[in-house]
Amino acid sequence: MGTTNSNSSVGNTALLSGCHAIITGASSGLGAEFARQLAPRAASLVLAARNGELLEALATRLRDSHPALRVVVIACDLATADGRAALWNTVDDSGLDPTLLVNNAGLGDYGEFVEADSTRLRAQIDVNVMALTLLAHEYARRAHNGKAYPRAMINISSLAASLPIPDLAVYAATKAYVTSLSEALAIELRPDNVRVLAVCPGPTPTNFSKTARREDGRDTDRSGQDWLRIPSQEVVATSLAALEHGSVRHFPGWKVRLAAFIFESMPRFITRCVLQLRRQKSIQK
């Protein structure tokens, strides 16, 4: 269906064994699930998010379940230069040489663009684009100047990257950027033995919808999402398998893969017409 591309036809099951991983947005949702699924395989995890209390609670559970695992927690705002510096300083002070970066931190905003709070618009760009890009750049720079053993980067994009979505316009646009960047980096970093994977999940039961909803309670039309929804556990498990297989882009779940194929195969003018009709129907409700 053309929804995944591969760096190599041979998987690498040793890629995650004994890895030293950085996971952003690790306090809940997909980030916390990446931590839980990597814990049995990793040598160390660096968990970063703004909510230090949730991070510490997760770290305690991981240490209790996996006594040999080293877990380092850093509460920071990755949308700021100080927050990103704090993350890398923590990594260096801990004497770690990361072999996996999971760029998971992200946020959205439901509702019309013209009515959006400019602060929320800026926050989406700062987190989804700027923070992800600069963290990826620093990680790639270290990998380029470091040892030649396998490393990897997972950037969390979205099925939304396949469409220009009214009432979710900035989020979808930032995720299109993430997918494009990831595919380019997969080519650039291959000589450095660094795999790059863009994960493009559909609707997932996380806190995203709650935090993306505006204070006045207004929402976007999310009809049909239940059909595409898959658990976080499946998103993460299939993403890690796709990384080991050498995929460059991964749509978790066959329904999401089918939707992506349809979205990307449809002529753009038809896509715009469909989205226009969908939005008109939503407004009339």
N, C-alpha and C positions, 0 to 999 in steps of 0.2 A: 504493500500500500504506500510505500515511500515515506513512512513516518519515522523511520530510524535510519541513520547512516552509521557506518562502522569504520573505525581506524584500522582495524585488522580483523581477519576472520578467525583468529585464535583468541579465546578468552584468557584472562589473567586472574586466576583465583587467588594468587598470592598478593595482589595489589592492596587488599584491605587487611590482610593478616599482619598483626603487629603494627598497624599504622598509627601515626600521630595526627589526630584530626582537630581542626578548628571548625566549630559549628556556630554560625551566627543565627540570631533569632531562636536561641535554643531553649527559652523558658517555657514554651508551649508549642502546640501544633506539630507541624512537620519537623521543626528543629528538634524538639524534645524526642520525637519518634526516631529521628536519625541517631540521636545519642543513645537511645535504648537499643537500637538494632546494631549499632557499631560497638557497643560496650563489650560484648563477648569476644570480639575479634581484635579490638584496638589495644595498643599499649598505653595510649594516653588520649584524653579528650580535653580540649579547651572549649568551654561553653561561654558564649557571649550573648548578652541581651541587656536591656535596660532594667528589667526587674530582677534585682539581685536576690530577693527572697525566694522567688520561684526557682531560680538557678540553684541556690544552695539546697533547696528541698530535693530537686532532681539529682544533684550531685551526691547527696547523702544516700538516696536509694540506689544509685549506680554503684557506689563504693560498697554498700552492704551486699549487693548481689554479685559483685565482681571485685573481690579484695585485691587482686593483682593490678587492677586498672587504676591509673593515675588520672584524677579529674581536677582540672584547674578551672576556677570560675572567675569571670571578669564582668562586672556590671558596668556597662558603658553605653553611650549613645553613639552608634556608628555613623549617624548622619553628620557628626561633627568631626573636625580634624583632631580635636583632643581625644575624642572617644576612640578613633581609629589608632591614634598613637598609643593610647593606654592598652589597647589589645595587643599590639606588636611588642610593646615594652613588657607586658606580662608574659608573652611567649618567650622572649629573649631572657628575661629574668628567671624563668623556669627551666632554662637550658634545653628547650625543645626545638626540634627541627621538623616542622610540619610536613607531612607527606600527603595530606588531604585537606582541602578547603571546601566546606559546604556553605556556599553563599545563599543562605535561606532567608535572612531578614528582609521583610517587605511589608508594604501596606497599600490599601486602596481607599477609594472614596466613591460611594454611590450617589448619583444625582446629576442634574444638569450642570454642564461646564460653566455656563454663565452665572449660575447661582453658587458656585463653589467658593469656599473660603480660600483666599490666596495662600494662607498658611498651610492648609492641607494640600494644596496643589504643589507647593514648594517641598513639603515633607515627602510626598511620593517620589519626586525627582531626586531629592537628597538621599533617600534610602534605597529606592529601587534601581537608580542609575548611578549616582555619584558614589555612594558608599560601596556598592557592589563592584564598580569599575576600579576604584582605588585599592580595594582589598585584593581584587584579582591581580592588579598590576604589581603590588608589593609581593604577593605570593609568587607570581611568575618571575619577578626579578630575582627573588631568593632561589627559586628552582633553577633558573638559568645560570646563576653563579655558584650553585651548590653541587652536590654529588649527583651521579648519573642514575641512581636507583629510581624505580618508577614512582611517580607522583600523580595526583589527580585533583581535579577541581569540578565540583558540582555547582551549577548555577540554577537556582529555582526560577523558572519562567512560568508560563501558564498557557493553557489552551487559548486564553483570551488574546495571546500574541498573534493568533491566526486571523483575527478580525478587528476592524475598527468599530468599537462597541459604543454606541451612544449611551450616555449616562454612566459610563465607566471609561471614558475616553482616555484620560491621562494614564490610568493604570494599564489599560491594554497597550497603549503606546510605549510605556516603559518596559513592558514585558516583551514587546516586539524587539526593542533594543537589546534586551538580555539575550534573547535567542540568537539574534544576528551576531552580537559580540562573541557569544560562546562558540558559534560555528567558525568564526574567523580565528579565534584563539586556538581552537582544536587543530587548525592547520599550522599556525605559527609555532605552537609549542610542541608539536609532535617531535621535532629533532631533539628537544630537551627531555624527551621521555615523560612528558606530562600529558595525561589524558584530560579532556574537557568534555563535560556532558551538560547539556541544557535539559532540564526536566520540565515538562509542560503538562502539569496535571489539570484535570477538569475540576469541577466543584468537589471540595473535600471537607469533611466535618472538622473544621478548626474554628478558631476565634475570628477568622478573617471577616466573615459577614457582619459580626457584631461590631468590630472596630471600624469597618468601612461605612457603616450606616451613620448618617449625619445626626446631629443632636435633635433635630426636629422630627426624627423618626422616618423621614422619607427614604424610599428604597428604589432600586432599579428593577426592571422586569426580569425576574429570574425563573420564569416558567420553563419547564423542560430540564432544569438542572438535576432534579431527582433521578432522572434516567441515567445521567452521566456520573452521578456521585459514587465514589469508591472510598473505602476506609483509608486513613492515613497509613496504617500498617502496610497495606498493599502498595500504596504509592512509594513508600520508602524501600520496601523489599524488592520491588521490580526495578526501582531506580538503581539500587546498588548492584543488582544483577546486570543491568544494562551497562553500567560503568565497567564492570569486569569484562563484559563481552566486547567492549570497545565501541559502543554506540556513541554518537555525537548528539543526537536529539532523541528524547524518549517521551512518549505519550502513555502514561500508565492506564491500563485497562483497554479492552478491545473496543468498547463503546467510544472512548475518548479518541482512540486511533482512527476509528471510522469517522467521527465528527471532524477531526483534523483533516482527513483526506478530502472530505466533502468541502469543507471551508476553503482549502487551498486549491482545489480543482475548479471550483465555481468561478466563472468569469466575474471580474470585479464589479461590473455594472449591475449584474444580477444580485451580487452580495449586498450592494448598497440599497437596491430596491427592497430586498427581503428585510433588511434592517430598518428601513424607513417604515414599511408596513407594520412591522412588529412594534416599533415605537409608537406609531399612531394608535394602534390597538391598545397599547398600555395606557396612553394618555386618556383615552376615551372611557376607561374603566372607572 
